[in-house]
Amino acid sequence: MSSKFHKLESEDDSQRLETLLRFQESLNLHFSAWELLDRALTHRSYINEAKRSEKAVHNERLEFLGDAVLGQAVATILYNRMPEGTEGDMARIKSQIVSEPVLASTALSIGLQDVLRMGRGEELSGGRSKKALLADALEALIGAWYVDQGAEKALDLVQQLLGLQIEHSMVAPNMDYKSILQEYAQKHIKTLPIYSIGRAEGPQHEKLFWVFCKLDGKSYGPFPGKTKKQAEQKAAEAVLLALEASSPEIANRLRSITGPALS
């Protein structure tokens, strides 16, 4: 195996390898260089907290690459599937799909949090449920698969992971997301979403509003809009996408409200 990939150095190598193999099989992936998968699922805190081999590396470089690969893949999917789509429509959908809440929820849905290595301090502070950390790790996974298998396979992985969210955003561009979210929250969470303005930017005639949505103790956003109403709709859409990605059961509950548009 190529020497440019680091070797796992601890005495728990065989157990780690078994964990990685199970994880990749659950996604129907087969890395040629499984060290890349290990790297993608290793947070900086794991390297920094203890004395690791100088060859041991964290996932930040792969995250950087994966972010670019993800953006290009989503843009390609939208370009191919929306022959009549405007630049604005495709840009809106793309920004929603690659947002932190959607990526973090997708990471949770595939069990990435269970195989991510991190330092004890980070873990005790709730690292396995931090949206930013999970989203970054998912991007690193995509970056690792790109390095291992190339652009075409990376595109297939993005489709596998985010295809449902992309389809939803394409077929339901004019849905009243706030009403859908409110109905779902009332029925299944017994509470209502709360919207708040994080900030407003620009001159009075060209203001851009950034809105948070809080639901069931979790905060999502902020999301931008030219009006408060538009920003709230984008925030509600993001929360719905995150909920849909979190579990098949929740996805089915949402479809009972919206019909097949969320499938």
N, C-alpha and C positions, 0 to 999 in steps of 0.2 A: 504494500500500500504506500502511496506517495508520502514522502517524508514531510511535505509541507503541512500536513494535518497533524495536530498535536495528539499525543497519546495520553490516555487516561492514566493517572499516576498512582491512584490510591489502591489500597488493598481490597476495596469494594468494587473494583472494575467489573468483575463478572456479574455482580448484582445490578450495577448500573447498565451494563450492556443488555441484560435481560429486560430491564425496564424500558430501555429505548426501543428494543425490538418489538415488544408488545405494543408500544405506543405507535410506532410506524405501521405496524400491521393493522391496527385499528383504523388507520386512515388509508389503508391499501397503498402505502408507500414502501419503497425498498431502496434505501440509500446505498450507493456504492461505497462511499466513505462515511461510515456511521459516526466518525469523529465530528463531522460537520453538524450532524443532528445534536450531538452532545453539546457542542459549542453554542448552537442556537438556543439551547435550553439551559444555559448557564448564565445567571445574572452576575453583574459585577461584584455584588456583595459577597458572593461565594469565593471569589478569587481574593478579595481584599481582606476578608475577615481572618483567614488563617494563612499560614505559610504554605503556599502552593508552589508547585514547580514553575519555573519561569516560562515553560512552554504552555502551561495552562492558560486559556484565554476565555474571556467572556463574550457575550453575544452582540456587543454594540456595533461592531463593523458589519456584521451580517444584518443587523437591524437597519442600518443606513442603506445597504444594498436592497434589502427587502422592501423598504418603503418605496424606492424608485420602481422596482419590479412590480409591486402591487399596483401603483398608480398607472403604469403603462398597461398592465393586464386589464384592469377595469376599463380604462379608456378604449382599449381594443375591443373588448366585449360589447361595450355600448355602441361603438362605431359600427360594428358588424350587425348588431341587432336592432339598431334604430336608424334605418336608412333615411327616414324623414325627420329625424331628431335635429333640433337646432343646437348650436354650440352651447347656448345657455342651459337648455334642458339637460344635455349630457354632462355639463360641468356641475350642475346642481346634484344630479344623481351620484356622480363620482365623488363629490365632496362628502355626501352623506354616507356612502358605502365605506370609504376609508377613514371615517371618523373614529375617534377613540372608543366611544360607547359600543359601536357595532363590532369593532375588532375585538374588544375585551369580551363581549358576550360570546362571540364566535370562539374565542380561545377557551372560555369556560365550557362551551358546548362540546368541545372535543377532548376535554380533560387535560388541557395543557398545564393547568395549575398544579396538577398532581405530579408531573414529571419535571417541573422547572426546578433547577438547583439554585439555592440562594443561601446567603449567610443566615446564621441563627437570629441575629438581631433584626434583620429584614423580615424574616418569617414571623417573629414574635410581634412585630409592628403591623401585621396583617398583609404582608407582601403578596401572599397568594390570592388575595382578592382586590389588589390595587389595579384599577383600570389601566393606568398608564403602563405599568409593568407588564401586564398581560398583553396589551396591544403591541407593545414593543417586541415581546417574545414571539407573537404571531408573525410579525413582520420579519423577525430573524429566521423563523422557520421557513418562510417563503424564500428568503434570501439564500438560505442553505440549500434548499431544493433546487433553486436556480443554478447555483454553482455546481451542484452534483449532477443535475440532469439536463440543464439547458432551458432556454426560453419557452419552448413549446410545452414542455412538461410543467413549467412554472405557471403558464397560463391555465393549464388543465387543473392545477391545484387551486388556483384562485377561484375558478368556476366551481369546483367541488365545495370549497369552504363558504363562498359568498354568493353562489348562484341564486339561492332563494331570495336573498335581500335585493339583488339586482333585478330579478324578475318582478318582484313586488313594486319596486320604485318605478319600473318601466310601465306597468299596466295600470297603475293607480296614481297618476300624477295629480289628479284633482280631488282626491279624497279629503274629507274634513277630518284630519288627523286628531284634532283636539276633541271632537265629539266622540270619535272611536275610543280614544284613550280614556276619556271620562267614563264612558259606558263600561269599558273593561274594568277600570279601577273600582267603580261603584259595585259592580257585580262580584268581582273576584278578590279584591283587596280590601274592600269596605272603607275606602278613603278616596280622596280626590287629589289629582295632580295640582301642584302649586307652581305658578310661573312667576319669575322675578327677573327684573332687568339688571344685568351685570354692569353694563355700561352703554353709553350712547356716544357715537363719534361723528365728526363732520359738521359742516354748516347746517343751518336750520332746514334748508331746502334739499339737502342731500344727506340727511342723517342715516346712520347705520346703527341699528339696535341689536344688542347681544343679550339673549334671554336664556336663563337656566330653567330647567324643569325638575322639580323634586317630587319623587313618588316613592312611597313605602320606605322612607328613610334614606333613599339614594338620590344623589344629585347628578343630573346630566347636563352637559353643555359647558360653555355657552354656545348658542347657535345664532347666526346673524340674519337680519332681515331689514328691508328698507322701511318697514313699518313694524310696530309692536306686534300686530296681528300676524304678519308674515313670519316674524321671528318665532312667535309662539307655535305656529303651525309646523315650522321646521323642527323645533324642539320636540313637539309631540310626535312627529314622524320618526325622529331619532330614537325616542323612547320605545315606540312600537317596534321598530326594527330590532332594537336590543332585546326586548321581551320575546319577540318571535324567535330570535336566534338562541335564546337561553334554554329552551326545552321544547320537544315535540308537543307536550301537553299544553303548554301556553300557546304555541302556534295554532293548535286546533281550537282553543278557546277564542282566539282572535278571529279565526276564520268563521266561527259561528256568528260573529258580529258583522263582519265585512263581506262574507261570501267568499268565492274563489279568488278574489283579487289579491289576497295575501298569500296565496299558494305559489 
